[in-house]
Amino acid sequence: MADWDAIILGAGAAGMMCAATAGQRGRRVLLVDHADQPGKKILISGGGRCNFTNIHTAADRYLSANPHFAKSALRRYSAQDFIALIDRYGIAWHEKTLGQLFCDGSAKQIVAMLEEECAIGGVTMALAQPVSDVTHGEGLYRVKLGGVEHHAPALVLATGGPSIPKMGATGFAYDIARQFGLAIVQPRPALVPFTLGEEDALFQALSGVSAPVEVRWNKTRFREAALFTHRGLSGPAMLQISSYWQHRIPIQVDFLPDLDADWLIQAKRDRPRASLRKVVGQALTERLADALLERVGLEGEMGNLSDKALRQLSARLHDWTFAPTGTEGYAKAEVTVGGIATAGLSSRTMEATKMPGLYAIGEAVDVTGWLGGYNFQWAWASGWAAGQAV
């Protein structure tokens, strides 16, 4: 039997931040993970360079049943706070695009920093230790690891969601949350590629082709790159919109967001002898132009095409409809939408309102950020908030 002030389940971004914060406040912390090393998801993020935060972090860049829930934690532990931490460790970084910050070197630097922060706080790590049982009684949470039962008045759920199961991700946090009466918002894959059906089979020939687009679903829109794959659509724009998409509702793609509606009419006047294929191919790419024009069924010299036909083509290219058959699921999803309902948690401390001493942080909670460092910032902020409270 071992006694602690707090037991944290999950040694990922949120769990390590929580453990370090609590440990440095003098709490006796046990940080548990079934993996043999901490921060495994951190190590593969950002192509191995860890997109560790976003300088444009704000609550409106997160999906949640309660859009206001994330405000408190994000305000109290900001992107600037995390930047100050990595600067203290001399970790070089750069801004890529759209406020996304990456390590110049390796994501290993972020994990090593968090391990050092935990060591400073005297945190005990129990790695390669699957949890066999979790119970509660007499004000204490009991967590069984192997044959040893550990006790603490505080238990933090930081094991994430089921995205990327090959890394050992499961719905474990949801199971424990349900066990203690917390509600779960139906989880689904997010930041995930789309699959297309047979009616869009001609686009399979474009596998590997990328194009800057504006993608829309209802009133939500993102302007980034789209990538055609052998199964459907990917790239930052598609991953972003996938978090909002609901089955059977089409997405709209503007392939020419920088051109006005009459650009083809103007091209006809300027270059009447040019082929439509060449004009559209120069605005897009030849392979993408060929596929789109084949679907529309329009060809010939610009001067021989009617203004009406060109306007219709322009309208179609500005508002192309795709009806995804689904997504590539948790196996390819970067994160999970849904999770432990925020209605049962304190937005200040992440503690369950009806279960004292139980906390939920990071991806396990129904707070999901955009692509580009937002989910890491939620991990740091929610982990810090709980670490201040346990």
Disulfide bonds with the S-S distance in Angstrom:
none
